[in-house]
Amino acid sequence: MHSNQNLLGRFAPSPTGPLHMGSLIAAVASYCDIKQKGGRWHVRIDDLDPPRTAVNACTSILQTLEAHGLISDLPIIYQSQRITAYRDALNQLMSYAFFCTCSRKQLEHFPIYPGTCRNNKERLENTSIRLSVGEQKLACHDLVLGTQEHELGKVFGDFVIQRKDGLTSYNLATAVDDAQEITHVIRGQDLYPTTPIQLLIMQRLKLSPPTYGHIPVLTYGDGRKLSKQTLAPAIDNGLATSNLIKVFTYLGMPVPNTDEWTVEQLLQWGIGNWDLSKVPSKLRPYSA
């Protein structure tokens, strides 16, 4: 394994609560994937939405990552500290954007944004900013899902890049940050629908996109995704080695039975044996 400091992967949790097994799977996958390539791994906290940020969640997330040997090679970045970068990007996009006064209630019966305010170039009170998509077609190449082409106007419509409360949208912030130094993004397939949107933002900002790989997400037996909303149990940091063995089993890489593993040994084994093609197309259901 050769060192390649130009390669950089990332794990970017939102601090809405503690990490659960599904999020640990994503963290380990992104870590092993970039480390096997000889690259570095970076942790970014996506804390742009203060009302959804849980008390002590950032500390809890970082403690869980550390307990499982997942240490960022670069200083932790908090999106809440990068508002200037997002504002600059927003200004660059304004020639493609418009101000929207539509409420959620007005739009609730439309599958995609109907273009109501598309000609509105004047900022009014209580407006969001949307990026006009037009008839743009965009191809996404994914290491897991292959290449797929999307007609953005028919599938997504004009989308929000700044909310009515003045907060930067998730997609704009993520696009700006992932196109800075990140070369590889391994994340859950639940986030794949955001990829074409983020790629369009990068394209219009003339930024270079990373390489993407979207792995299956962990679900309960009834098909619901593990998440904070479905009350997924928090990771027990005291069971770090057991947790990592479970993670690699979910990812299709069962760890050989041995008397004793340390966290460090498990991660080194995972890096050495990492193979994205071995990840099942659907993970077996979660069991505590």
Secondary structure, DSSP 8 states (H G I E B T S, - for coil): ----TT-EEEE---SSS--BHHHHHHHHHHHHHHHHTT-EEEEEE----GGG--TTHHHHHHHHHHHTT---SS--EEGGG-HHHHHHHHHHHGGGEEEE---HHHHTT-SS---TTTT--S--TT-EEEE--TT-EEEEEETTTEEEEEEHHHHT-SEEEE-TTS-B-HHHHHHHHHTTT--EEEEEGGGGGGHHHHHHHHHHTT----EEEEE---B-TTS-B-STTTT--B--GGGHHHHHHHHHHHTT------S---HHHHHHHHHHH--GGGS-SS------
